[in-house]
Amino acid sequence: MPSRPRVVHYFDYKSPYAYLAQHATDALEVEVGALGVTVERIPYTLDIPSYLGEARLDESGRDVIGTRTGHQWRRVRYAYMDCRREAARRGLIIRGPRRIFDSSIAHVGYLWVARAGRIRPYHDRVFGKFWKRALDLESVEAIEAEIVAGGVDGAGFTDFLAGEGRALHDRLRAEAEASGVFGVPSYLVDEELFWGNERLDRVRERIAELASR
């Protein structure tokens, strides 16, 4: 009987590259579905300050923290320029956030809607609204509103966030890192890690190879 590899896609709502990878991941999901393979989406909360430094911009665009190095700012500016350029080709909007968000609340929200089996309405709304600067990822009330807007009952979410959901979030993050995950978008095909949207062809090849055995 052909093997059905486990395929996991790791994302973070505050990553523009992960946002841009969603359409391609959707296409991958349809393609490998013909092989009986599913793509499991799991949130991975990036610790951006640990490698790109802290930053917070005022209304004039001036960094009021001032701890990022010149090298880090060049990397960040290029990343957003690159993502806006690609987003424009797809008719999407990417507006860089004025500060580094803790996306873990939104990720626990994802885990909540996943339990109800209604991932996509919430997932698509959170990604799209955040990159239009129309959603505060750190607001429990705002995330609960997105849960409800996605057709899922939000009653009990606050308790889930403080207890079971937070524990699950932390466990999934630890498991991802144990598998080598360090950034998003990432794809894990059984035990093999692929990082970046540009590696999706290699992901497809590996899935096809494993599924044909």
Phi, psi and omega per residue, in radians:
M1 nan 2.332 -3.106
P2 -1.029 2.556 3.110
S3 -1.322 2.529 3.062
R4 -2.055 1.665 -3.075
P5 -1.155 2.663 3.015
R6 -1.446 2.219 -3.139
V7 -2.094 2.136 -3.125
V8 -2.116 2.324 3.027
H9 -1.908 2.143 3.113
Y10 -1.744 2.338 -3.108
F11 -2.395 2.875 2.982
D12 -2.472 2.261 -3.091
Y13 -1.066 -0.413 -3.133
K14 -1.581 0.109 3.109
S15 -1.731 2.068 3.101
P16 -1.140 -0.559 3.122
Y17 -1.194 -0.643 3.071
A18 -1.147 -0.692 3.093
Y19 -1.032 -0.811 -3.118
L20 -1.204 -0.356 -3.113
A21 -1.442 -0.169 -3.016
Q22 -1.141 -0.730 -3.129
H23 -1.099 -0.759 3.126
A24 -1.157 -0.604 3.099
T25 -1.193 -0.648 3.053
D26 -1.037 -0.777 3.138
A27 -1.114 -0.708 3.092
L28 -1.059 -0.748 -3.111
E29 -1.045 -0.739 3.113
V30 -1.155 -0.772 -3.084
E31 -1.091 -0.869 -3.078
V32 -1.366 -0.279 3.066
G33 -1.064 -0.513 3.093
A34 -1.154 -0.329 3.108
L35 -1.677 0.066 -3.103
G36 1.401 0.307 -3.104
V37 -1.853 2.399 3.078
T38 -1.871 2.713 3.066
V39 -1.909 2.039 -3.123
E40 -1.650 2.170 3.108
R41 -1.650 2.245 3.139
I42 -2.315 2.276 3.115
P43 -1.265 2.507 3.067
Y44 -2.321 1.967 -3.067
T45 -1.435 1.963 -3.136
L46 -1.259 2.522 3.010
D47 -1.792 1.349 -3.019
I48 -1.057 -0.748 -3.133
P49 -1.010 -0.437 -3.093
S50 -1.201 -0.381 3.135
Y51 -2.241 -0.240 3.098
L52 -2.123 0.068 3.095
G53 1.361 2.934 3.108
E54 -1.485 2.626 3.051
A55 -2.795 2.540 3.026
R56 -2.610 2.176 -3.077
L57 -1.737 2.458 3.025
D58 -1.492 -3.028 -3.073
E59 -1.116 -0.419 3.133
S60 -1.527 -0.068 -3.125
G61 1.558 0.171 3.136
R62 -1.531 2.364 3.111
D63 -1.286 2.078 -3.077
V64 -1.619 -0.027 3.083
I65 -1.714 -0.901 2.977
G66 1.330 0.508 3.137
T67 -1.840 -0.165 3.106
R68 -1.247 2.489 3.072
T69 -1.393 2.891 3.085
G70 -1.044 -0.685 3.124
H71 -1.085 -0.760 -3.141
Q72 -1.117 -0.726 3.116
W73 -1.125 -0.650 3.112
R74 -1.116 -0.712 3.099
R75 -1.094 -0.801 -3.113
V76 -1.128 -0.802 -3.127
R77 -1.088 -0.725 3.104
Y78 -1.114 -0.762 -3.100
A79 -1.010 -0.796 -3.125
Y80 -1.242 -0.645 3.056
M81 -1.055 -0.786 -3.133
D82 -1.096 -0.761 -3.119
C83 -1.221 -0.691 3.095
R84 -1.114 -0.662 3.115
R85 -1.084 -0.797 3.132
E86 -1.222 -0.672 3.129
A87 -1.083 -0.701 -3.141
A88 -1.063 -0.612 3.110
R89 -1.142 -0.415 -3.079
R90 -1.843 0.042 -3.114
G91 1.286 0.431 3.124
L92 -1.809 2.819 3.120
I93 -1.983 2.257 3.018
I94 -2.259 1.982 3.051
R95 -1.985 2.065 -3.093
G96 -1.017 2.336 3.093
P97 -1.184 2.694 -3.100
R98 -1.481 -0.116 3.098
R99 -2.641 2.973 3.106
I100 -1.526 2.065 -3.098
F101 -1.554 2.587 2.903
D102 -1.547 1.889 -3.057
S103 -1.548 0.113 -3.041
S104 -1.126 -0.580 3.118
I105 -1.113 -0.788 3.096
A106 -1.105 -0.601 3.124
H107 -1.223 -0.658 3.050
V108 -1.167 -0.589 3.027
G109 -1.037 -0.705 3.079
Y110 -1.066 -0.759 3.135
L111 -1.110 -0.580 3.103
W112 -1.149 -0.844 -3.120
V113 -1.240 -0.485 3.102
A114 -1.106 -0.632 3.105
R115 -1.108 -0.513 -3.139
A116 -1.545 -0.078 3.125
G117 1.294 0.424 -3.138
R118 -2.272 1.171 -3.070
I119 -1.271 -0.882 -2.862
R120 -1.106 -0.759 3.137
P121 -0.990 -0.794 3.127
Y122 -1.164 -0.861 -3.081
H123 -0.983 -0.859 -3.098
D124 -1.194 -0.690 -3.139
R125 -1.151 -0.777 -3.108
V126 -1.117 -0.827 3.110
F127 -1.022 -0.924 -3.059
G128 -1.105 -0.773 -3.089
K129 -1.239 -0.653 3.138
F130 -1.077 -0.746 -3.074
W131 -1.398 -0.029 2.928
K132 -1.750 0.131 -3.054
R133 1.022 0.635 -3.116
A134 -1.952 0.201 -3.114
L135 -2.595 2.276 3.054
D136 -1.617 1.876 -3.097
L137 -1.132 -0.312 -3.091
E138 -1.676 0.031 -3.141
S139 -1.616 2.029 3.106
V140 -1.074 -0.704 -3.132
E141 -1.115 -0.728 -3.142
A142 -1.160 -0.715 3.130
I143 -1.179 -0.705 3.092
E144 -1.090 -0.640 3.095
A145 -1.118 -0.646 3.108
E146 -1.225 -0.586 3.064
I147 -1.059 -0.838 -3.122
V148 -1.164 -0.716 3.126
A149 -1.087 -0.461 3.118
G150 -1.488 0.102 3.060
G151 1.536 0.340 -3.131
V152 -2.061 2.416 3.100
D153 -1.124 2.230 -3.128
G154 -1.604 -0.053 -3.121
A155 -1.105 2.166 -3.121
G156 1.706 -0.121 -3.093
F157 -1.109 -0.713 -3.112
T158 -1.035 -0.742 3.100
D159 -1.164 -0.694 3.103
F160 -1.067 -0.741 3.140
L161 -1.076 -0.699 -3.085
A162 -1.389 -0.343 -3.046
G163 -2.192 -1.712 -3.026
E164 -1.019 -0.734 -3.093
G165 -1.162 -0.741 3.116
R166 -1.133 -0.701 3.116
A167 -1.112 -0.709 3.113
L168 -1.156 -0.761 3.089
H169 -0.965 -0.838 -3.094
D170 -1.177 -0.645 3.123
R171 -1.167 -0.762 3.134
L172 -1.115 -0.646 3.113
R173 -1.161 -0.747 3.116
A174 -1.119 -0.701 3.122
E175 -1.144 -0.695 3.107
A176 -1.063 -0.817 -3.121
E177 -1.160 -0.582 3.071
A178 -1.145 -0.434 3.108
S179 -1.550 -0.017 3.094
G180 1.788 -0.015 -3.103
V181 -1.161 2.341 3.133
F182 -2.368 -0.212 -3.107
G183 -2.758 3.069 3.133
V184 -2.344 2.696 -0.038
P185 -1.281 2.424 3.054
S186 -2.211 2.687 3.139
Y187 -2.326 2.237 3.111
L188 -1.963 2.061 3.109
V189 -1.914 1.820 -2.913
D190 0.931 -1.972 -3.094
E191 -1.795 0.072 -3.050
E192 -1.766 2.238 -3.056
L193 -1.750 2.412 3.051
F194 -2.255 2.260 -3.104
W195 -1.999 2.220 3.050
G196 1.791 2.527 -3.136
N197 -1.046 -0.521 -3.101
E198 -1.265 -0.112 3.112
R199 -1.707 0.153 -3.088
L200 -1.124 -0.539 3.074
D201 -1.108 -0.690 3.096
R202 -1.186 -0.598 3.069
V203 -1.079 -0.818 3.127
R204 -1.035 -0.777 -3.127
E205 -1.067 -0.745 -3.109
R206 -1.189 -0.713 3.099
I207 -1.085 -0.800 -3.140
A208 -1.076 -0.704 3.127
E209 -1.088 -0.810 -3.113
L210 -1.213 -0.658 -3.100
A211 -1.244 -0.334 -3.112
S212 -1.526 -0.120 -3.070
R213 -1.347 nan nan
